[in-house]
Amino acid sequence: LALQLLASLPRSRLALVQQQITPLLQFDIVGTLPAELALQVLSHLPAPTLLLCGLVNKQWQRLANDQSLWKTLCASRGWSWRTPPNASQPPRGNRRLRRRGEYDSRWDHSDDEGIGDSDSDYEPEPSAPALTVDSVEEAKAELTQMHVELDTMAIQSSLGLKNKASQRSRHSAPVGFNAASDPGSARRKPDYKLLHQTHVRLRNRFLTQSYRLSPLQTKGSLNNGGHTSTVYCLQLYTYPDTGRQVLFTGSRDRTIREWNLGTRMVERVISGVHTSSVLSICVGDGYLASAGSDKRVGLWNVNTNELVKVLSDHEDSVLCVRFNEEYLVSCSKDRTVRVYSFPDLDPLFVLDEHRAAVNTVSLSGSYICTGSGDRSIRLWSAKTGKCLRTFDNHHSRGIASIDLKPPIVISGSSDKHIRLFDVTTLQGWSTSPDHINPPAHQAKKLLPPLPPTSSVAPWHHNGLVRSVLLNDDFVISGSYDLSVKVWDRMSGMLIADLTGPHTGRVFCVAADYTKIVSCGEDQTICIWDFSHGIDTSFVQLC
């Protein structure tokens, strides 16, 4: 009816109507609302749109920069503001002082004490009936001129990896690792927009392989108190009372060492517990647990520098140990997984359903995930000791590494491939060209099914995948092929291929929002720093 009425009017009357309606159509509804209501409207917008809103006018800019909006966005991603300590904590404890080439396919894990024998000739039995067990955002473009260059590089990286020459041009020469900091940051008022944009910049650094490589230790460099043999394991740890981050490493030389990442020196040497190689460590809440080829598990209080307890229940090398606020779990070449209460370390369960060495274990809440040389992955309840689910056909050879962030599991295998899947739907991706997503279950899908053409990454490792790590955006892996690789968590696409400094097999990787750390057979400990030139003193690293 309105259109018919307008059609019946002469042109001069239409022009008059247009003059009267136009100001009404240009009415700034959000700008006229009370600030509380306007912020409520803007709180439903994603970060890129919020940045665009800040370009409308000064009033919208004030609203779009409101700290409550950006604090909510940061909280949704788990990003926290960290206030650095006023002074660094003095060192804890007493300080003690093959030619580079391509991956050799003849290498196996016969001399890698951290991997048990695989049951390669065993045909898996049909799995027991499964019991039901109760994403990564796309890369966000920066919208400010400050980040234009980073955005351009990120877009280019989505089309494929750069050639080696262009990669080298972006990599800084090896220099000392020092986290960027602002002397006045201890007094800085939290700026959650800055925090959010800093995380976006760091993520773009990962996407574009823009890092500064800094070996913490190389073979023969013992002037900083480093290890004298193969480094099997490592973990980053931040002291909660000071906010100071350190690195713990374990080695074939039977010691655990604590590194100051600022001075690049060893601050503490933990020895006398293990009589042979330290194969695995886990650090958290003031405790350090270690596992060794001497069949022992040791627990230390890192604040008091005291040994709490030594467990000697396993009958063969203990390959992996993990703990949280309730449980400590260890796995061994003796084909068993042992569960203890924590920190009392009272024995709870012995899980003995694997048919070969249990190479790896991951613990999250009351769920335990184990991987074995029998090619199976098992999900257990730490409360009851029962096996909740068995995954037998996810790899063609033994499982070497695993990480669990419910309901997502990431696994690495001696078949040279990585697989990520949702334990409730089995949906996910693999680097194997033989992988096909099974039909989705009726359960809620936390990972969308991917078409076969996009569920397989075009690149993969050329050796056993010894270590895998799962975080909010990426999957990070280390392999016998001398490389560390970074994958997109959602699609499985290879994002970064970090090669060069390791001349021996990579045994372990660790990471936070700013860096990746790797170690291996060549005694080298490498820090791949993606935060160079960026002030990260206010970023909660993990």
Disulfide bonds with the S-S distance in Angstrom:
none
